[in-house]
Amino acid sequence: MTVSQMILILLISPLLAGILSLGFRTPKILHGINFVTIVILAAFQFLLTRELLKNGSFFVFHRFFAVDALSLFVLLIVTSVGFTSSIYAWSYLNRHLVQGNISSKRLSRYFFLFHMFMLTMILAILANNLGILWVAIEGTTLATTFLINFFKLKSSLEAGWKYLILCSVGIALALFGTVLMFLSSARALGESNAALEISELIRVAGQLDSHAIKLAFIFILIGYGSKIGWVPMHTWVPEAYAEAPAPVSAMLAGVLETVAFYAVLRVKTVVDAVVPSGFAGYLLILFGFLSFGVAALFILVQRDYKKLFAYSSIEHMGISAIGFGIGSFLGSFGALFHLFNHAISKSLAFFAAGNIHTLFGTREMNKVTGLAKRDPVTALAFLAAGLSLVGMPPFAMFVSEYSVVAALATQIYHTDTFHFGKFMTLIVSNEVRSLALVSLFLLVSLIVFGGFMFRVLGMLWGNPSISPPADRYFKVANIPLLMSIAVILFMGIVLPPSLKEVMNLAVTILVGGRHG
């Protein structure tokens, strides 16, 4: 089978599955279609990775699509979380079906939207064209808005509208930035599709207008940053994650943020080639620290455990931004690994949160006690997710956070002189600046650790606040919890050689400024 055929299967499978889902009402058939599709996607992601390691990166369909280590690594995150979310959704959705919260018609619409969500994310990852990338990211907004409002409650409707409006404003800004990129590159490449091809933009970087590219990146950073949930564009995140069904929250936090981040990284490779002064990196570090710090303060005052995880996502997107902003091999490697670890850990957290909400019927933390006695497996998952998200060893997130901090400590900055008018110049050495930033990072991490673990542990111990009846529907839902725990533990101890090779290649793309 050729690479082109593999790409076609990756794109057509979710499209067909979505259309088929609209034609069925039987839950077993709908779950079966979904599960088979996810397995196909995972299998072809594996085949493409094997082809990449054997023959290198490649372009297909007149260079509209490109496959390299970075795109395949992000695709691995999408298929992994998509796989566990699909298993979890099997019992989660069936339970709501039995309770009468949703109809079989709504269930078929869920799977249609879920597959469209997968399709748009895969399209965004494989696109070699900034226009297609923008269209695909906008497509994720349309699909997920209805998924957030899946239960059609007043609160979920408000969350869905808030998400739609804020992300649409953001995506409009990203469109303006994309148009600026096109206008700048059209002088060198002509008014053709090539003017938006990422690989071509990097190739002719020396001919692009650096001022226009800088301005374009600012708009794109803010635009896609609203999808990532960086502060101050984060206000939709807590409500959307709290109101969405648990498997959708897992996908929003685990993969939607990652794909939007991927879009920023692709543009950053172009900007770094045009403006090699660290301009893009400094902006990422700024947004990273802002998101990291603000999220830590909100974590301290949270009373809703799903919103607690939402603010945790903002925090971890900030950490990843810091790592990518540093721009060194170690920083980029740590940030890339952090995206993977966050996706698995956060999906685990939302699976556990879904179980807790089902058992206790509330999202308020002070009304949930004795989880360890009521449901030991969910309690184990909740504890593991909490420990992982605060960066405790031996979980993999400890390794990625440590890499980012180590990179921050050894960073060499492009300038150490700051001019304030004509009469004042401030010189700050690299050592002093690194010490200050590392100290700030560790202080915020300490705040997050204290606030997070205080909330999580308070829900685990003591006697159960209520004694709900046994729930036989959630036995299957424990499988993805155990799988996710195993992955974040295993990856914290051993990084598989083939995965490490893919990550090394992906980081080489990020620091070397190339595509495909």
Salt bridges, closest charged atoms under 4 A:
ASP68 OD1 - ARG266 NH2 2.70
ASP68 OD2 - HIS515 NE2 3.93
GLU197 OE1 - ARG63 NE 3.52
GLU200 OE2 - ARG63 NH2 3.79
GLU200 OE1 - ARG203 NH2 2.78
GLU239 OE1 - LYS162 NZ 3.80
GLU243 OE2 - ARG363 NH2 3.48
ASP272 OD2 - LYS268 NZ 2.74
ASP304 OD2 - ARG363 NE 2.77
GLU315 OE1 - HIS316 NE2 3.73
GLU364 OE2 - LYS367 NZ 3.56
ASP471 OD2 - ARG95 NE 2.59
